[in-house]
Amino acid sequence: MKLSKKLAAAFAVSLTLVGTAACSNGGSNSSSSSSSSSSSKITKVKKNTTITLWHGMTGVQQDTLKELTKEFEKDNPKIKVKLENQGQYTDLQAKINSTLQSPNNLPTITQAYPDWLQTAAKNKMLVDMTPYINNKEVGWGSAKASDIKTALLDGAKINGTQYGMPFNKSIETLTYNADMFKKYGIKKAPATMEELKQDAKTIYEKSNHKVVGAGFDSLSNYYTLGMKNEGVDFSSKIDFAGATSKKVINYYADGIKDGYFRVAGSEHYLSGPFANQKVAMYIGTSAGEGFVKQGVGNKFTYDVAPRPGKYTMSQGTDIYMFNHASADQKAAAFMYIKFLVSKTSQLKWANATGYIPVNNAAAESSEYKDNKKIKLPAKLEDAMKNLYSVPVVKNAGAAYGQLNPIMQNIFAAAQKKQNVNNAINTGKSKFDAAWKQ
């Protein structure tokens, strides 16, 4: 499997849920709405119970999930977990979307981005996790006692309700060629966007234009975080052709025109050009470090650092539970989720896959920080100081999804040394339309 295809599994762009579905409990032993279950009514599983998880994990991610599931089943012999791979995230989303029209055919739980499930939440098809979190039998007694990062818990809410639990999470980080930095006199990784620009220029000029200084894998994330660092949240109020937006766009476009910045283009990810020493550094998903290590091999020394700028993007899916499940299935499913986000499980998951631990104790442990196989653990604390994620509001997912082709069009004009204002105006029309659909 090519490196870009492997990375595609690790770094999926969130898409918005399309379509509507009617709410139905289908006669199953479930509560009438996601918020009707109270913590006091939830009990541990007392009879043999089977639950199903739909997921989009491949390679080492899927292998590790299987190993963790076997451990859980061994510790909980009354519970059987059926893992059902639905392909890539786009396939998983499509399967959820089509099955929402027949609720009884939905799994007990699924990986998903919150914006995929806005209609499901509106139609009371999801289970509010709060009573389970607060229950001391199957949960922790409180969200604080769970020791899950608050920012990640908040990112799994839909309209303020805790429908999801964070699981496979990543952030954007800077990956750089440490040998090349030394060669061209750069003493430390850039911490600001201005430093990134200057370092990229230095490398491009001192390499006689043979090495591009830097680039960003996700153009959607580039724009979203660029605006956030300028004090503008991602919303329908953004003026895509306004002064602040143009400042963010032109920062990248000017670098492309002058040669010190580039986009991934047809290669989809910059890890390939990075491994081939065609680009000195790039901003991409932390979950891709294992693939970077494989691509670089012994050619040079790479390192990682926090993403330049104040904020970084929180990415990756959460686990959501469907309301058609029986009371035993819901309790069993939450026990399984609790196991997956525990310190022990998250340590194994993070060290094997490159995803970040959602559990504070795991992230702060010496077993994680001292991991010498990958570079991120020692840098994670600084890299996660300010997390941001696309808000779960109507059409935000659609607008975010439109950003990548919009930015590609703008930067294609920059590559041709053209003025990008016409492309920005065209992009504004598409961006605004996505919010209004």
C-alpha positions in Angstrom: 0.0 0.0 0.0 1.4 3.4 -0.9 2.3 5.9 1.8 -0.4 8.4 0.7 -3.1 5.7 1.0 -2.0 4.7 4.5 -2.0 8.4 5.5 -5.5 8.8 4.1 -6.7 6.3 6.7 -5.1 8.3 9.4 -6.2 11.7 8.3 -9.8 11.9 7.1 -11.5 15.2 6.5 -14.8 15.6 8.3 -17.8 15.7 6.0 -21.3 16.9 6.9 -24.2 14.5 7.3 -26.7 14.7 4.4 -30.4 13.7 4.6 -32.9 13.2 7.3 -34.3 10.2 9.2 -37.3 9.4 11.3 -36.8 8.5 14.9 -37.8 4.9 15.9 -37.1 2.6 18.8 -38.4 -0.3 16.8 -39.7 -2.1 19.8 -36.3 -2.6 21.4 -35.8 -2.3 25.1 -34.6 1.4 25.1 -35.6 4.7 26.6 -37.9 7.0 24.7 -35.3 9.6 24.2 -31.5 10.0 24.7 -31.9 12.3 27.7 -34.5 10.1 29.6 -31.9 7.7 31.1 -30.8 8.8 34.6 -27.6 7.7 36.2 -29.5 5.9 38.9 -31.4 3.6 36.5 -28.2 2.3 34.8 -26.9 -1.1 36.1 -24.1 -3.4 35.1 -24.7 -6.1 32.5 -26.2 -9.2 34.1 -26.8 -11.4 31.1 -24.9 -12.3 27.9 -25.0 -9.3 25.6 -23.7 -8.6 22.1 -22.8 -5.1 20.9 -21.6 -3.9 17.5 -19.1 -1.2 16.7 -18.9 0.3 13.2 -15.4 1.7 12.5 -13.1 2.9 9.8 -9.8 1.7 11.1 -7.2 -0.1 8.9 -3.7 -1.5 9.3 -2.1 -1.2 12.8 -5.0 0.8 14.0 -7.5 -2.0 13.3 -5.1 -4.6 14.6 -4.7 -2.7 17.9 -8.4 -2.2 18.2 -8.9 -6.0 17.8 -6.3 -6.6 20.5 -7.9 -4.2 22.9 -11.4 -5.7 22.2 -10.1 -9.2 23.0 -8.7 -7.9 26.3 -12.1 -6.3 27.2 -14.0 -9.5 26.3 -11.7 -11.5 28.5 -12.3 -9.2 31.5 -16.1 -9.1 30.7 -17.1 -12.6 29.6 -20.8 -11.7 29.4 -20.1 -9.1 26.7 -19.3 -9.9 23.0 -18.1 -7.0 20.8 -18.6 -7.3 17.0 -16.2 -5.1 15.2 -17.5 -4.2 11.7 -15.1 -2.3 9.4 -17.0 0.0 7.0 -14.1 1.0 4.9 -12.8 4.6 4.8 -14.4 7.4 6.8 -16.4 8.5 3.8 -17.8 5.0 3.4 -18.6 4.8 7.1 -20.4 8.1 7.0 -22.4 7.0 3.9 -23.3 3.7 5.7 -24.5 5.6 8.8 -26.4 8.1 6.7 -28.3 5.4 4.7 -29.0 3.3 7.7 -30.5 6.1 9.7 -33.7 5.6 7.7 -33.9 2.1 9.3 -32.8 2.6 12.9 -33.0 -1.0 13.9 -30.2 -1.8 11.5 -27.9 0.7 13.1 -25.0 -0.6 15.2 -24.9 -0.2 19.0 -22.0 2.3 18.7 -20.0 3.9 15.9 -17.0 6.0 15.2 -18.2 9.3 13.8 -17.5 13.0 13.6 -20.2 15.0 15.4 -21.3 16.9 12.3 -22.3 13.6 10.7 -24.9 13.0 13.4 -26.6 16.4 13.8 -29.8 15.0 12.2 -29.7 11.9 14.4 -29.3 14.0 17.5 -32.2 16.3 16.5 -34.4 13.2 16.0 -33.5 11.7 19.4 -31.6 8.8 17.8 -28.5 9.2 20.0 -27.8 8.4 23.6 -26.8 11.2 26.0 -23.6 9.9 27.5 -23.8 12.1 30.6 -25.9 9.7 32.8 -23.5 6.9 31.9 -20.5 9.1 32.7 -22.0 10.0 36.1 -23.0 6.4 37.0 -20.5 4.8 39.3 -21.4 1.3 38.2 -20.6 1.5 34.5 -19.0 5.0 34.4 -16.8 7.1 36.7 -19.2 9.1 38.8 -18.4 12.4 37.0 -16.7 13.8 33.9 -13.8 15.0 36.1 -13.2 11.5 37.5 -13.0 10.1 33.9 -9.7 12.0 33.5 -10.5 12.6 29.8 -9.2 15.9 28.4 -12.0 18.5 28.8 -11.4 20.0 25.4 -11.8 16.6 23.7 -15.0 15.9 25.7 -16.4 19.3 24.6 -15.5 18.5 21.0 -17.7 15.4 21.1 -20.9 17.4 22.1 -23.7 18.1 19.7 -25.8 21.2 20.5 -24.3 21.1 24.0 -25.2 17.5 24.8 -22.5 14.9 25.4 -23.5 12.4 22.7 -20.0 11.3 21.9 -16.9 10.1 23.7 -13.5 11.0 22.3 -11.4 8.0 21.1 -8.9 8.2 18.2 -7.7 11.8 18.3 -4.9 13.6 16.6 -3.6 17.2 16.4 -1.7 19.2 13.8 2.0 19.3 14.4 5.1 20.5 12.6 7.4 17.8 11.2 10.8 19.0 10.2 14.2 17.8 8.8 16.6 18.4 11.7 19.6 17.8 9.6 18.6 20.3 7.1 17.9 22.9 9.8 21.4 22.4 11.1 22.9 22.7 7.6 21.2 26.0 6.9 21.7 27.5 10.4 18.2 27.3 11.8 18.7 26.7 15.5 15.1 25.8 16.6 11.7 24.9 15.2 9.6 27.9 14.3 7.0 28.8 16.9 5.1 31.5 15.1 3.8 31.9 11.6 6.3 34.7 11.0 9.2 32.5 12.0 7.8 29.7 9.8 7.9 32.1 6.8 11.4 33.3 7.5 12.8 29.8 8.1 11.1 28.6 4.9 12.6 31.5 2.9 16.1 30.8 4.4 16.0 27.2 3.4 14.7 27.9 -0.1 17.3 30.5 -0.7 20.3 28.7 0.8 19.4 25.5 -1.0 19.6 27.4 -4.3 15.8 26.9 -4.7 16.2 23.1 -4.6 14.3 22.6 -1.4 10.9 24.2 -0.6 10.8 25.5 2.9 7.3 24.5 4.1 3.7 23.5 3.4 0.4 22.5 4.9 -1.3 19.1 4.3 -4.8 20.3 5.1 -5.8 23.6 3.4 -9.1 23.5 5.3 -7.2 23.4 8.6 -4.8 26.0 7.4 -7.6 28.6 6.7 -9.6 27.7 9.8 -6.7 28.0 12.2 -5.3 31.0 10.3 -8.6 32.8 11.0 -8.7 31.6 14.6 -5.2 32.9 15.2 -6.5 36.3 13.9 -9.3 36.1 16.5 -12.0 34.9 14.1 -14.0 31.8 14.9 -15.2 29.5 12.1 -18.8 30.6 11.4 -21.2 31.9 8.7 -20.2 35.4 9.7 -16.8 35.1 8.1 -16.3 37.4 5.2 -14.2 35.3 2.9 -13.2 38.2 0.8 -12.6 40.5 3.7 -9.3 42.0 4.9 -8.6 39.4 7.6 -9.4 36.5 5.3 -7.2 37.9 2.5 -4.4 38.3 5.0 -4.6 34.6 5.9 -4.9 33.5 2.3 -2.1 35.8 0.9 0.4 34.6 3.6 0.3 31.2 1.9 -0.3 32.5 -1.7 2.7 34.9 -1.5 5.0 32.0 -0.3 3.8 29.9 -3.2 4.5 32.6 -5.7 8.0 33.2 -4.3 8.7 29.4 -4.1 9.3 28.9 -0.4 5.9 27.4 0.3 4.0 24.7 -1.6 0.9 22.6 -1.3 0.6 18.8 -1.4 -1.2 18.9 -4.7 -1.6 15.5 -6.5 0.5 13.8 -3.8 -2.2 14.6 -1.3 0.2 14.7 1.6 3.6 16.3 2.0 5.1 13.4 3.9 6.4 12.0 0.5 8.2 15.1 -0.6 9.4 15.5 3.0 10.9 12.0 3.0 12.5 12.7 -0.4 14.0 16.0 1.0 12.1 18.1 -1.5 10.4 20.0 1.4 12.1 20.9 4.7 9.1 20.9 7.0 5.3 20.6 6.9 2.3 20.9 9.1 0.1 17.7 9.2 -1.6 15.2 11.4 0.2 13.8 14.4 -1.3 10.4 13.6 0.9 10.3 10.5 4.2 10.1 12.3 4.5 6.4 12.0 4.3 6.7 8.2 6.8 9.6 8.3 9.2 7.4 10.2 8.8 4.6 7.7 9.3 7.0 4.7 12.4 8.7 6.2 14.2 5.6 7.3 17.9 6.3 7.8 18.1 9.1 5.2 18.1 11.9 7.8 16.9 12.8 11.3 13.4 14.2 11.5 11.7 15.8 14.5 8.3 17.2 15.5 7.3 20.4 17.2 4.0 22.2 18.1 2.2 23.7 15.2 3.4 27.3 14.7 0.9 29.8 16.0 -1.3 29.8 19.1 -3.9 27.1 18.1 -3.8 23.6 16.7 -6.6 21.6 15.3 -8.2 18.7 17.2 -9.1 16.0 14.8 -10.2 12.4 14.8 -13.5 10.6 15.5 -15.5 10.0 18.7 -17.7 7.1 19.6 -21.5 7.6 19.6 -24.3 5.3 20.8 -27.6 4.8 19.1 -30.8 4.9 21.1 -32.5 1.8 19.6 -30.2 -0.5 21.7 -31.5 -2.3 24.7 -30.6 -1.2 28.2 -28.1 -4.0 28.6 -26.5 -3.2 25.2 -26.2 0.5 26.2 -24.6 -0.4 29.6 -22.3 -2.9 27.9 -21.3 -0.4 25.2 -20.5 2.2 27.7 -18.3 -0.2 29.7 -16.5 -1.0 26.4 -16.0 2.7 25.7 -14.8 3.3 29.3 -12.2 0.5 28.7 -11.1 2.0 25.4 -10.4 5.5 26.9 -8.8 4.1 30.1 -5.1 4.9 30.9 -3.9 1.4 30.0 -5.8 1.2 26.8 -4.9 4.7 25.6 -1.3 4.0 26.3 -1.3 0.9 24.1 -3.4 2.7 21.5 -1.3 5.8 21.3 2.1 4.0 21.3 1.0 1.6 18.6 -0.9 4.0 16.3 0.5 7.6 16.8 -2.9 8.9 17.9 -2.7 11.1 21.0 -4.0 9.8 24.4 -7.4 11.2 25.3 -6.7 10.3 28.9 -4.7 12.8 30.9 -3.0 10.1 33.0 -1.9 8.3 29.9 -0.6 11.5 28.2 1.3 12.5 31.3 2.8 9.1 32.1 6.4 8.2 31.7 5.4 5.2 29.7 4.1 7.6 27.0 6.5 10.6 27.4 9.6 8.3 27.3 8.5 6.5 24.2 11.6 6.6 22.0 9.9 5.0 18.9 8.1 8.2 18.0 8.9 11.9 18.6 5.5 13.3 19.5 5.1 12.1 23.1 7.8 14.3 24.5 6.3 17.3 22.8 2.6 16.6 23.3 2.0 18.8 26.3 3.2 22.0 24.6 1.5 21.0 21.4 -1.9 20.8 23.0 -2.0 24.0 25.0 -4.7 25.5 22.8 -7.0 23.1 20.9 -9.6 24.2 18.4 -12.2 22.2 16.4 -14.8 23.1 13.8 -18.0 24.0 15.8 -20.9 21.6 15.5 -23.5 24.0 14.0 -25.7 23.8 11.0 -23.7 23.5 7.7 -20.3 24.1 9.4 -19.2 20.7 8.1 -20.3 21.6 4.6 -18.5 24.9 4.7 -15.3 23.4 6.2 -15.4 20.7 3.5 -15.6 23.3 0.7 -12.5 25.1 2.0 -10.1 22.5 0.5 -11.2 22.9 -3.1 -11.7 26.6 -2.7 -8.1 27.0 -1.4 -6.7 24.7 -4.1 -8.2 26.9 -6.7 -6.8 30.0 -5.2 -3.3 28.5 -4.8 -3.4 27.2 -8.3 -3.6 30.8 -9.4 -0.7 31.7 -7.1 1.4 28.9 -8.7 0.8 30.6 -12.0 2.0 33.9 -10.5 -1.5 35.3 -11.0 -3.4 37.8 -8.8 -5.6 35.7 -6.5 -8.4 38.2 -5.9 -10.7 36.7 -8.6 -10.2 33.2 -7.2 -10.9 34.6 -3.7 -14.2 36.2 -4.9 -15.2 32.9 -6.5 -14.3 31.1 -3.3 -16.5 33.5 -1.3 -19.6 32.6 -3.4 -19.0 28.9 -2.8 -18.1 29.3 0.9 -21.3 31.4 1.5 -23.4 29.0 -0.4 -22.2 26.1 1.7 -23.4 27.9 4.8 -26.8 28.6 3.3 -27.6 25.2 1.7 
